[in-house]
Amino acid sequence: MSPWEPPQFSPPIRGIVVGHDGSPAADDALRWAIEEARLRHCPLHVVRAWVLATAIRDTGVPYGTVPSMEECQRATERHLAEAVAAVDTTGVEVHQHVVHGPSAQALMAAAADADLLVVGERGGGGFAGLRLGSVAEQVSRHAPCTVVVVRAAGG
């Protein structure tokens, strides 16, 4: 069996990159990014990064077993596809990317040639009392392009 190789970003990504971690804030960021891509007539790249600590738990493997990296990757791809399918993307060219690695670094790598990077104000992890999550803070400080942090609906 060959060693598992995580997917990488090969061609430069142009247009809008939006991070999605499965949280309600990420859904808000996705909807905002879709509307912006519609207005700009540009492609939208939805990026989901994962590491074992944040891997999807319902991978389909029997209870008590540890899923493989491939199973985690497929489960994460499925969850991202479901999130994208739940919103109206009419008129927008949407690309989905699931990568293994820390979220902030994956988003900044994806946005290296992008026009805009969009994230929710805070994801599903960390401390509930924080107004700005760690990924939003990292990308707003270090991203290679303009960053929009979408405030959560009702927030």
GUTITOR-863848 format. One record per residue (C-alpha): residue number from 1; residue in three letters; chain; x, y, z. Coordinates in Angstrom, 1 decimal, decimal comma, padded with zeros to 4 digits. Layout:
N
(NUM ALA A (X Y Z))
...
//
This chain:
155
(1 MET A (000,0 000,0 000,0))
(2 SER A (001,4 003,4 -000,9))
(3 PRO A (001,6 006,2 001,7))
(4 TRP A (-001,4 008,5 001,8))
(5 GLU A (-000,8 011,8 000,0))
(6 PRO A (-003,0 014,7 001,0))
(7 PRO A (-004,5 016,8 -001,8))
(8 GLN A (-002,7 019,9 -002,7))
(9 PHE A (-003,5 023,1 -004,6))
(10 SER A (-001,9 022,7 -008,0))
(11 PRO A (-003,1 025,5 -010,3))
(12 PRO A (-003,3 029,0 -008,9))
(13 ILE A (-006,7 029,8 -007,5))
(14 ARG A (-008,3 033,0 -008,8))
(15 GLY A (-011,5 034,6 -007,8))
(16 ILE A (-012,9 034,2 -004,2))
(17 VAL A (-011,8 031,6 -001,6))
(18 VAL A (-014,1 030,9 001,3))
(19 GLY A (-013,2 028,7 004,2))
(20 HIS A (-015,8 026,2 005,4))
(21 ASP A (-015,4 024,2 008,6))
(22 GLY A (-019,0 022,9 008,9))
(23 SER A (-020,1 025,5 011,5))
(24 PRO A (-023,1 027,9 011,2))
(25 ALA A (-020,6 030,8 010,8))
(26 ALA A (-019,1 029,0 007,9))
(27 ASP A (-022,5 028,6 006,3))
(28 ASP A (-023,0 032,4 006,7))
(29 ALA A (-019,6 033,1 005,1))
(30 LEU A (-020,4 030,7 002,2))
(31 ARG A (-023,7 032,5 001,5))
(32 TRP A (-021,9 035,8 001,6))
(33 ALA A (-019,1 034,6 -000,7))
(34 ILE A (-021,6 033,2 -003,2))
(35 GLU A (-023,4 036,5 -003,5))
(36 GLU A (-020,0 038,3 -003,9))
(37 ALA A (-018,9 035,8 -006,6))
(38 ARG A (-022,2 036,4 -008,4))
(39 LEU A (-021,7 040,2 -008,3))
(40 ARG A (-018,0 039,9 -009,5))
(41 HIS A (-018,7 037,2 -012,1))
(42 CYS A (-015,8 035,2 -010,8))
(43 PRO A (-015,2 031,6 -009,6))
(44 LEU A (-015,7 030,6 -006,0))
(45 HIS A (-013,4 028,1 -004,3))
(46 VAL A (-014,8 026,5 -001,1))
(47 VAL A (-012,0 025,2 001,0))
(48 ARG A (-012,3 022,7 003,9))
(49 ALA A (-009,1 021,9 005,8))
(50 TRP A (-008,9 019,0 008,3))
(51 VAL A (-006,5 017,3 010,6))
(52 LEU A (-007,1 014,2 012,6))
(53 ALA A (-008,2 016,2 015,6))
(54 THR A (-010,9 017,9 013,5))
(55 ALA A (-011,8 015,0 011,2))
(56 ILE A (-015,4 014,1 010,5))
(57 ARG A (-016,5 011,5 013,0))
(58 ASP A (-019,1 009,7 010,9))
(59 THR A (-016,8 008,2 008,4))
(60 GLY A (-018,9 005,0 008,0))
(61 VAL A (-016,3 002,7 009,7))
(62 PRO A (-017,5 000,4 012,5))
(63 TYR A (-017,7 001,8 016,0))
(64 GLY A (-014,5 001,3 017,9))
(65 THR A (-012,2 001,3 014,9))
(66 VAL A (-010,0 004,2 013,7))
(67 PRO A (-010,8 005,4 010,2))
(68 SER A (-008,0 005,7 007,7))
(69 MET A (-006,8 009,0 006,3))
(70 GLU A (-008,6 008,2 003,0))
(71 GLU A (-011,9 007,5 004,9))
(72 CYS A (-011,5 010,8 006,8))
(73 GLN A (-010,8 012,6 003,5))
(74 ARG A (-013,9 011,1 001,8))
(75 ALA A (-016,1 011,9 004,8))
(76 THR A (-014,9 015,5 004,8))
(77 GLU A (-015,5 015,8 001,1))
(78 ARG A (-019,0 014,4 001,5))
(79 HIS A (-019,8 016,9 004,3))
(80 LEU A (-018,5 019,8 002,3))
(81 ALA A (-020,5 018,8 -000,8))
(82 GLU A (-023,6 018,6 001,4))
(83 ALA A (-023,0 022,1 002,8))
(84 VAL A (-022,5 023,5 -000,7))
(85 ALA A (-025,6 021,7 -002,1))
(86 ALA A (-027,7 023,3 000,7))
(87 VAL A (-027,2 026,8 -000,7))
(88 ASP A (-028,2 028,4 -004,0))
(89 THR A (-025,1 028,6 -006,2))
(90 THR A (-027,0 029,4 -009,4))
(91 GLY A (-024,8 031,4 -011,8))
(92 VAL A (-021,6 030,8 -009,8))
(93 GLU A (-018,8 028,5 -010,9))
(94 VAL A (-018,0 026,6 -007,6))
(95 HIS A (-015,0 024,5 -006,9))
(96 GLN A (-014,6 022,4 -003,7))
(97 HIS A (-011,3 021,7 -002,2))
(98 VAL A (-010,7 019,4 000,8))
(99 VAL A (-007,1 019,5 002,1))
(100 HIS A (-005,3 017,8 005,0))
(101 GLY A (-003,6 020,5 007,1))
(102 PRO A (-004,1 023,3 009,5))
(103 SER A (-007,0 025,6 008,5))
(104 ALA A (-005,3 029,0 008,5))
(105 GLN A (-002,3 027,7 006,5))
(106 ALA A (-004,5 025,9 004,0))
(107 LEU A (-006,7 028,9 003,4))
(108 MET A (-003,7 031,2 003,0))
(109 ALA A (-002,1 028,8 000,5))
(110 ALA A (-005,4 028,6 -001,4))
(111 ALA A (-005,7 032,4 -001,5))
(112 ALA A (-002,1 033,0 -002,7))
(113 ASP A (-003,4 034,2 -006,1))
(114 ALA A (-007,1 034,9 -005,1))
(115 ASP A (-008,8 038,2 -005,2))
(116 LEU A (-010,5 037,7 -001,9))
(117 LEU A (-010,5 035,3 001,1))
(118 VAL A (-013,8 035,0 003,1))
(119 VAL A (-014,1 033,4 006,5))
(120 GLY A (-016,7 033,3 009,3))
(121 GLU A (-016,0 035,2 012,4))
(122 ARG A (-015,5 032,0 014,4))
(123 GLY A (-015,8 028,3 013,7))
(124 GLY A (-016,9 025,4 015,7))
(125 GLY A (-013,8 025,0 017,9))
(126 GLY A (-012,1 026,9 020,6))
(127 PHE A (-013,7 029,1 023,2))
(128 ALA A (-017,4 030,1 022,7))
(129 GLY A (-016,9 033,5 024,3))
(130 LEU A (-014,4 034,7 021,7))
(131 ARG A (-015,7 037,2 019,2))
(132 LEU A (-013,1 036,3 016,6))
(133 GLY A (-011,8 032,8 016,1))
(134 SER A (-008,2 031,8 015,8))
(135 VAL A (-008,4 031,0 012,0))
(136 ALA A (-010,2 034,3 011,3))
(137 GLU A (-007,6 036,2 013,3))
(138 GLN A (-004,6 034,4 011,6))
(139 VAL A (-005,9 034,9 008,1))
(140 SER A (-006,8 038,5 008,7))
(141 ARG A (-003,3 039,2 009,8))
(142 HIS A (-001,3 037,1 007,3))
(143 ALA A (-003,4 036,4 004,2))
(144 PRO A (-001,8 037,4 000,8))
(145 CYS A (-005,1 039,1 -000,3))
(146 THR A (-008,0 041,0 001,0))
(147 VAL A (-009,9 039,2 003,8))
(148 VAL A (-013,6 039,5 004,6))
(149 VAL A (-014,7 038,2 008,0))
(150 VAL A (-018,4 037,6 007,9))
(151 ARG A (-020,2 038,3 011,1))
(152 ALA A (-022,5 035,5 012,2))
(153 ALA A (-026,2 036,0 011,5))
(154 GLY A (-027,8 037,4 014,6))
(155 GLY A (-024,4 038,3 016,1))
//
